[in-house]
Amino acid sequence: MRKNNLIQIDKRWVDEELISHLTEKIGDKVQMRVYTVMPSSTQMDYVSLSSFLTKIIPHYVFSIKEIEKDIERQQKRNEVAIRRANPLLSEPEILSLISNESERVERDTWSEIFNQSRIFFRKKGESYIGGKYGELLLFALVESVLDCKMMAHKIKHLTNVNDEVKGSDGVFLGDYNGEKAILFGESKIMQSMSDSVVDALKSINRYHNDAENAHNRSHELLIAREDIHKYDVDGVDIDTIYDRLDPTTETYKSQLLVHPIILMYERAYITRIQRKARTNDEFKELVAKELLKRLKRKQEVFDLITNHLKKQNLEHSFLDFFLFPVDNVSKFRTAMDDKIL
């Protein structure tokens, strides 16, 4: 699978919207990545991040094939309209008109695609709108940082208010540690750091130690295979993708099973630093210093995760954590609401 044909996100957003503080391995299978949101002035601000996440919703909802087909369809409609409206023009004149209109048609089609995708994102599973923001962030980070393509997401298949607790927040394919991998992702945005860890690992456990783990995996893969035709574009081996999503094939069995996990949670020291910092640079420095001090002394989240991995018997699993300590999770949700609702 040639991922570059499928991944459309501009990966520069990570450096523009986030500050990376630490990447560290715990043992052979657990990776920790610690980020904070890029501040504005001396405050942790979510306006820019929410703007970026809103812009990528079309790529979250639609595949590149669907987007390209829609643009192509509108271009053909415009060509027919031009020919009907100008029956006396020569062919070179007609082609010139079509060429001049092409950029406008593509721009207008993109605008409509964005509106459709935003409405779909907002309306589907309205009862857990905040949960979808975490799934969108998961999509952006896994495709950009891990370079793995999302093959299926949860919201398309929500049919009732109870569905939000079922299934992973995204199924991805790519390479991980130099090996082919299939990834089942989770995202948790919660006030409590400990609650986010417990909740995330409980969800991951559904694929490992739960009595219905085989059913849970099969269900996820079935959903992913339903939309496989959307990734049949030039340079992509659709048969290989299908085999990687079919649990009966050797191709599937030879892959690593990886769980990218996003945890966004509140930390009081960030609020204290916001009151103390006098400049943007001072805020960044104080947050980085406090965060690294806590991580080094194991007072932050590392020990908590390690302990719960043992409790859930997940030490054999590949887990890749994206950790986001923030001042207030409601501020992130409110910034997203302002763009989506």
Secondary structure by P-SEA (a helix, b strand, c coil): cccccccccccccccccccccccccccccbbbbbbbccccccccccaaaaaaaaaaaaaaaccaaaaaaaaaaaaaaaaaaaaaacccccaaaaaaaaaaaaaaaaaaaaaaaaaaaaaaaaccccccaaaaaaaaaaaaaaacccccccccccccccccccccccccccccccccccccbbbbbbbbbcccaaaaaaaaaaaaaccccccaaaaaaaaaaaaaacccccccccccaaaaaaaaacccccccccbbbbbbbbbbbbbaaaaaaaaccccaaaaaaaaaaaaaaaaaaccccaaaaaaaaaaacccccbbbbbccccccaaaaaaaaaaacc
